[in-house]
Amino acid sequence: MSVENSSKAPDAFDLAILRLLQHDCTQPHRKIGEAVNLSTASVQRRIKRMEKAGIIAAQTAQIDPKKVGLPLTIVVEVELRSETAGRIDDIKRSFLDAPEVQQCYYVTGVVDFVLIVIVGDMSEYEDLTQRLFFPNDNIRKFHTFVAMDRTKATTRLNL
């Protein structure tokens, strides 16, 4: 087994590769190899290994929602009536199935979930509430915060 495959935690080369991929995942493996002082084949193996291990969850394009007709970002706090395992799983599934919900966090504190929702207008958000919140008898209440400006939105980690 080679040294690069023996460690489960990302090493310095892996982290350097990840930093470059976060900036631009379309750059050729040869260019990444030159930047981190590894061969193209080694970079390819490391990327495959990190994909298989789930370290690299996806390689996607970050799209500006406003430029595709989705200018409204809404933060929603959701408070539940019951936090049994089955009820939590049900509500998580409903949030996962809603394409408008971009991020979903099960949190500690006063509320149970925090959602980031992106929609075209308030009418679309109202439709979402009618579909997701009002019919669910386990939702005690929800609070809506409309973002006035999308100051920062990134998926980059500080590696």
BABA-967327 format. One record per residue (C-alpha): x, y, z; residue number from 0; chain. Coordinates in steps of 0.5 Angstrom, whole numbers, plus 500, padded with zeros to 3 digits. Example, Ala and Ser with C-alpha at 12.3 -4.5 7.8 and 13.67 -1.06 7.14 Angstrom:
<atoms>
<atom><px>525</px><py>491</py><pz>516</pz><num>0</num><chaine>A</chaine></atom>
<atom><px>527</px><py>498</py><pz>514</pz><num>1</num><chaine>A</chaine></atom>
</atoms>
This chain:
<atoms>
<atom><px>500</px><py>500</py><pz>500</pz><num>0</num><chaine>A</chaine></atom>
<atom><px>503</px><py>507</py><pz>498</pz><num>1</num><chaine>A</chaine></atom>
<atom><px>504</px><py>512</py><pz>503</pz><num>2</num><chaine>A</chaine></atom>
<atom><px>499</px><py>517</py><pz>500</pz><num>3</num><chaine>A</chaine></atom>
<atom><px>493</px><py>511</py><pz>501</pz><num>4</num><chaine>A</chaine></atom>
<atom><px>495</px><py>509</py><pz>508</pz><num>5</num><chaine>A</chaine></atom>
<atom><px>493</px><py>515</py><pz>512</pz><num>6</num><chaine>A</chaine></atom>
<atom><px>485</px><py>516</py><pz>513</pz><num>7</num><chaine>A</chaine></atom>
<atom><px>486</px><py>524</py><pz>515</pz><num>8</num><chaine>A</chaine></atom>
<atom><px>488</px><py>529</py><pz>510</pz><num>9</num><chaine>A</chaine></atom>
<atom><px>495</px><py>530</py><pz>510</pz><num>10</num><chaine>A</chaine></atom>
<atom><px>499</px><py>537</py><pz>507</pz><num>11</num><chaine>A</chaine></atom>
<atom><px>498</px><py>535</py><pz>500</pz><num>12</num><chaine>A</chaine></atom>
<atom><px>491</px><py>533</py><pz>500</pz><num>13</num><chaine>A</chaine></atom>
<atom><px>489</px><py>540</py><pz>504</pz><num>14</num><chaine>A</chaine></atom>
<atom><px>493</px><py>543</py><pz>499</pz><num>15</num><chaine>A</chaine></atom>
<atom><px>489</px><py>540</py><pz>493</pz><num>16</num><chaine>A</chaine></atom>
<atom><px>483</px><py>541</py><pz>497</pz><num>17</num><chaine>A</chaine></atom>
<atom><px>484</px><py>549</py><pz>497</pz><num>18</num><chaine>A</chaine></atom>
<atom><px>486</px><py>549</py><pz>490</pz><num>19</num><chaine>A</chaine></atom>
<atom><px>479</px><py>545</py><pz>488</pz><num>20</num><chaine>A</chaine></atom>
<atom><px>475</px><py>549</py><pz>493</pz><num>21</num><chaine>A</chaine></atom>
<atom><px>478</px><py>555</py><pz>489</pz><num>22</num><chaine>A</chaine></atom>
<atom><px>476</px><py>552</py><pz>482</pz><num>23</num><chaine>A</chaine></atom>
<atom><px>475</px><py>545</py><pz>481</pz><num>24</num><chaine>A</chaine></atom>
<atom><px>475</px><py>545</py><pz>473</pz><num>25</num><chaine>A</chaine></atom>
<atom><px>483</px><py>546</py><pz>473</pz><num>26</num><chaine>A</chaine></atom>
<atom><px>486</px><py>540</py><pz>470</pz><num>27</num><chaine>A</chaine></atom>
<atom><px>490</px><py>535</py><pz>475</pz><num>28</num><chaine>A</chaine></atom>
<atom><px>496</px><py>537</py><pz>471</pz><num>29</num><chaine>A</chaine></atom>
<atom><px>496</px><py>544</py><pz>474</pz><num>30</num><chaine>A</chaine></atom>
<atom><px>494</px><py>542</py><pz>481</pz><num>31</num><chaine>A</chaine></atom>
<atom><px>500</px><py>537</py><pz>481</pz><num>32</num><chaine>A</chaine></atom>
<atom><px>505</px><py>543</py><pz>479</pz><num>33</num><chaine>A</chaine></atom>
<atom><px>502</px><py>547</py><pz>484</pz><num>34</num><chaine>A</chaine></atom>
<atom><px>503</px><py>542</py><pz>490</pz><num>35</num><chaine>A</chaine></atom>
<atom><px>509</px><py>539</py><pz>487</pz><num>36</num><chaine>A</chaine></atom>
<atom><px>506</px><py>532</py><pz>485</pz><num>37</num><chaine>A</chaine></atom>
<atom><px>505</px><py>528</py><pz>479</pz><num>38</num><chaine>A</chaine></atom>
<atom><px>498</px><py>528</py><pz>475</pz><num>39</num><chaine>A</chaine></atom>
<atom><px>497</px><py>521</py><pz>477</pz><num>40</num><chaine>A</chaine></atom>
<atom><px>498</px><py>522</py><pz>484</pz><num>41</num><chaine>A</chaine></atom>
<atom><px>493</px><py>528</py><pz>484</pz><num>42</num><chaine>A</chaine></atom>
<atom><px>488</px><py>524</py><pz>481</pz><num>43</num><chaine>A</chaine></atom>
<atom><px>489</px><py>518</py><pz>486</pz><num>44</num><chaine>A</chaine></atom>
<atom><px>489</px><py>523</py><pz>492</pz><num>45</num><chaine>A</chaine></atom>
<atom><px>482</px><py>526</py><pz>489</pz><num>46</num><chaine>A</chaine></atom>
<atom><px>479</px><py>519</py><pz>488</pz><num>47</num><chaine>A</chaine></atom>
<atom><px>481</px><py>517</py><pz>495</pz><num>48</num><chaine>A</chaine></atom>
<atom><px>478</px><py>523</py><pz>498</pz><num>49</num><chaine>A</chaine></atom>
<atom><px>472</px><py>522</py><pz>494</pz><num>50</num><chaine>A</chaine></atom>
<atom><px>471</px><py>515</py><pz>496</pz><num>51</num><chaine>A</chaine></atom>
<atom><px>472</px><py>517</py><pz>503</pz><num>52</num><chaine>A</chaine></atom>
<atom><px>467</px><py>523</py><pz>503</pz><num>53</num><chaine>A</chaine></atom>
<atom><px>472</px><py>528</py><pz>504</pz><num>54</num><chaine>A</chaine></atom>
<atom><px>470</px><py>531</py><pz>497</pz><num>55</num><chaine>A</chaine></atom>
<atom><px>462</px><py>531</py><pz>497</pz><num>56</num><chaine>A</chaine></atom>
<atom><px>461</px><py>534</py><pz>490</pz><num>57</num><chaine>A</chaine></atom>
<atom><px>464</px><py>538</py><pz>485</pz><num>58</num><chaine>A</chaine></atom>
<atom><px>459</px><py>543</py><pz>483</pz><num>59</num><chaine>A</chaine></atom>
<atom><px>458</px><py>550</py><pz>480</pz><num>60</num><chaine>A</chaine></atom>
<atom><px>456</px><py>556</py><pz>485</pz><num>61</num><chaine>A</chaine></atom>
<atom><px>451</px><py>559</py><pz>482</pz><num>62</num><chaine>A</chaine></atom>
<atom><px>449</px><py>567</py><pz>483</pz><num>63</num><chaine>A</chaine></atom>
<atom><px>441</px><py>566</py><pz>485</pz><num>64</num><chaine>A</chaine></atom>
<atom><px>439</px><py>573</py><pz>483</pz><num>65</num><chaine>A</chaine></atom>
<atom><px>442</px><py>572</py><pz>476</pz><num>66</num><chaine>A</chaine></atom>
<atom><px>437</px><py>566</py><pz>475</pz><num>67</num><chaine>A</chaine></atom>
<atom><px>431</px><py>569</py><pz>478</pz><num>68</num><chaine>A</chaine></atom>
<atom><px>432</px><py>567</py><pz>485</pz><num>69</num><chaine>A</chaine></atom>
<atom><px>433</px><py>573</py><pz>489</pz><num>70</num><chaine>A</chaine></atom>
<atom><px>430</px><py>572</py><pz>495</pz><num>71</num><chaine>A</chaine></atom>
<atom><px>434</px><py>569</py><pz>501</pz><num>72</num><chaine>A</chaine></atom>
<atom><px>430</px><py>567</py><pz>507</pz><num>73</num><chaine>A</chaine></atom>
<atom><px>433</px><py>564</py><pz>514</pz><num>74</num><chaine>A</chaine></atom>
<atom><px>427</px><py>560</py><pz>517</pz><num>75</num><chaine>A</chaine></atom>
<atom><px>427</px><py>558</py><pz>525</pz><num>76</num><chaine>A</chaine></atom>
<atom><px>423</px><py>552</py><pz>526</pz><num>77</num><chaine>A</chaine></atom>
<atom><px>420</px><py>550</py><pz>533</pz><num>78</num><chaine>A</chaine></atom>
<atom><px>417</px><py>543</py><pz>534</pz><num>79</num><chaine>A</chaine></atom>
<atom><px>412</px><py>540</py><pz>538</pz><num>80</num><chaine>A</chaine></atom>
<atom><px>415</px><py>533</py><pz>539</pz><num>81</num><chaine>A</chaine></atom>
<atom><px>423</px><py>531</py><pz>538</pz><num>82</num><chaine>A</chaine></atom>
<atom><px>422</px><py>524</py><pz>538</pz><num>83</num><chaine>A</chaine></atom>
<atom><px>427</px><py>520</py><pz>533</pz><num>84</num><chaine>A</chaine></atom>
<atom><px>421</px><py>518</py><pz>528</pz><num>85</num><chaine>A</chaine></atom>
<atom><px>418</px><py>525</py><pz>528</pz><num>86</num><chaine>A</chaine></atom>
<atom><px>425</px><py>528</py><pz>527</pz><num>87</num><chaine>A</chaine></atom>
<atom><px>427</px><py>524</py><pz>522</pz><num>88</num><chaine>A</chaine></atom>
<atom><px>420</px><py>525</py><pz>518</pz><num>89</num><chaine>A</chaine></atom>
<atom><px>421</px><py>533</py><pz>519</pz><num>90</num><chaine>A</chaine></atom>
<atom><px>428</px><py>532</py><pz>516</pz><num>91</num><chaine>A</chaine></atom>
<atom><px>426</px><py>528</py><pz>510</pz><num>92</num><chaine>A</chaine></atom>
<atom><px>421</px><py>534</py><pz>509</pz><num>93</num><chaine>A</chaine></atom>
<atom><px>426</px><py>539</py><pz>509</pz><num>94</num><chaine>A</chaine></atom>
<atom><px>431</px><py>535</py><pz>504</pz><num>95</num><chaine>A</chaine></atom>
<atom><px>425</px><py>534</py><pz>499</pz><num>96</num><chaine>A</chaine></atom>
<atom><px>424</px><py>541</py><pz>498</pz><num>97</num><chaine>A</chaine></atom>
<atom><px>428</px><py>544</py><pz>493</pz><num>98</num><chaine>A</chaine></atom>
<atom><px>427</px><py>551</py><pz>496</pz><num>99</num><chaine>A</chaine></atom>
<atom><px>431</px><py>549</py><pz>502</pz><num>100</num><chaine>A</chaine></atom>
<atom><px>438</px><py>550</py><pz>500</pz><num>101</num><chaine>A</chaine></atom>
<atom><px>441</px><py>549</py><pz>507</pz><num>102</num><chaine>A</chaine></atom>
<atom><px>438</px><py>545</py><pz>513</pz><num>103</num><chaine>A</chaine></atom>
<atom><px>441</px><py>545</py><pz>520</pz><num>104</num><chaine>A</chaine></atom>
<atom><px>438</px><py>541</py><pz>526</pz><num>105</num><chaine>A</chaine></atom>
<atom><px>441</px><py>546</py><pz>532</pz><num>106</num><chaine>A</chaine></atom>
<atom><px>441</px><py>546</py><pz>540</pz><num>107</num><chaine>A</chaine></atom>
<atom><px>437</px><py>552</py><pz>543</pz><num>108</num><chaine>A</chaine></atom>
<atom><px>430</px><py>555</py><pz>543</pz><num>109</num><chaine>A</chaine></atom>
<atom><px>429</px><py>553</py><pz>536</pz><num>110</num><chaine>A</chaine></atom>
<atom><px>430</px><py>546</py><pz>533</pz><num>111</num><chaine>A</chaine></atom>
<atom><px>432</px><py>547</py><pz>526</pz><num>112</num><chaine>A</chaine></atom>
<atom><px>435</px><py>553</py><pz>522</pz><num>113</num><chaine>A</chaine></atom>
<atom><px>433</px><py>553</py><pz>514</pz><num>114</num><chaine>A</chaine></atom>
<atom><px>436</px><py>557</py><pz>509</pz><num>115</num><chaine>A</chaine></atom>
<atom><px>431</px><py>558</py><pz>503</pz><num>116</num><chaine>A</chaine></atom>
<atom><px>432</px><py>561</py><pz>496</pz><num>117</num><chaine>A</chaine></atom>
<atom><px>426</px><py>563</py><pz>492</pz><num>118</num><chaine>A</chaine></atom>
<atom><px>424</px><py>568</py><pz>487</pz><num>119</num><chaine>A</chaine></atom>
<atom><px>419</px><py>572</py><pz>491</pz><num>120</num><chaine>A</chaine></atom>
<atom><px>415</px><py>572</py><pz>497</pz><num>121</num><chaine>A</chaine></atom>
<atom><px>409</px><py>568</py><pz>493</pz><num>122</num><chaine>A</chaine></atom>
<atom><px>414</px><py>562</py><pz>492</pz><num>123</num><chaine>A</chaine></atom>
<atom><px>415</px><py>563</py><pz>500</pz><num>124</num><chaine>A</chaine></atom>
<atom><px>408</px><py>563</py><pz>502</pz><num>125</num><chaine>A</chaine></atom>
<atom><px>407</px><py>557</py><pz>497</pz><num>126</num><chaine>A</chaine></atom>
<atom><px>413</px><py>553</py><pz>501</pz><num>127</num><chaine>A</chaine></atom>
<atom><px>410</px><py>555</py><pz>508</pz><num>128</num><chaine>A</chaine></atom>
<atom><px>403</px><py>552</py><pz>506</pz><num>129</num><chaine>A</chaine></atom>
<atom><px>406</px><py>546</py><pz>503</pz><num>130</num><chaine>A</chaine></atom>
<atom><px>412</px><py>545</py><pz>509</pz><num>131</num><chaine>A</chaine></atom>
<atom><px>410</px><py>548</py><pz>515</pz><num>132</num><chaine>A</chaine></atom>
<atom><px>402</px><py>549</py><pz>516</pz><num>133</num><chaine>A</chaine></atom>
<atom><px>400</px><py>542</py><pz>515</pz><num>134</num><chaine>A</chaine></atom>
<atom><px>405</px><py>539</py><pz>519</pz><num>135</num><chaine>A</chaine></atom>
<atom><px>402</px><py>538</py><pz>526</pz><num>136</num><chaine>A</chaine></atom>
<atom><px>409</px><py>537</py><pz>529</pz><num>137</num><chaine>A</chaine></atom>
<atom><px>411</px><py>544</py><pz>527</pz><num>138</num><chaine>A</chaine></atom>
<atom><px>409</px><py>549</py><pz>533</pz><num>139</num><chaine>A</chaine></atom>
<atom><px>412</px><py>555</py><pz>530</pz><num>140</num><chaine>A</chaine></atom>
<atom><px>417</px><py>558</py><pz>525</pz><num>141</num><chaine>A</chaine></atom>
<atom><px>420</px><py>565</py><pz>524</pz><num>142</num><chaine>A</chaine></atom>
<atom><px>422</px><py>568</py><pz>518</pz><num>143</num><chaine>A</chaine></atom>
<atom><px>428</px><py>573</py><pz>517</pz><num>144</num><chaine>A</chaine></atom>
<atom><px>428</px><py>576</py><pz>510</pz><num>145</num><chaine>A</chaine></atom>
<atom><px>435</px><py>577</py><pz>508</pz><num>146</num><chaine>A</chaine></atom>
<atom><px>436</px><py>584</py><pz>505</pz><num>147</num><chaine>A</chaine></atom>
<atom><px>443</px><py>583</py><pz>502</pz><num>148</num><chaine>A</chaine></atom>
<atom><px>447</px><py>577</py><pz>501</pz><num>149</num><chaine>A</chaine></atom>
<atom><px>453</px><py>579</py><pz>503</pz><num>150</num><chaine>A</chaine></atom>
<atom><px>457</px><py>572</py><pz>503</pz><num>151</num><chaine>A</chaine></atom>
<atom><px>455</px><py>566</py><pz>501</pz><num>152</num><chaine>A</chaine></atom>
<atom><px>461</px><py>560</py><pz>500</pz><num>153</num><chaine>A</chaine></atom>
<atom><px>462</px><py>553</py><pz>501</pz><num>154</num><chaine>A</chaine></atom>
<atom><px>469</px><py>554</py><pz>502</pz><num>155</num><chaine>A</chaine></atom>
<atom><px>473</px><py>551</py><pz>508</pz><num>156</num><chaine>A</chaine></atom>
<atom><px>478</px><py>555</py><pz>511</pz><num>157</num><chaine>A</chaine></atom>
<atom><px>484</px><py>549</py><pz>510</pz><num>158</num><chaine>A</chaine></atom>
</atoms>
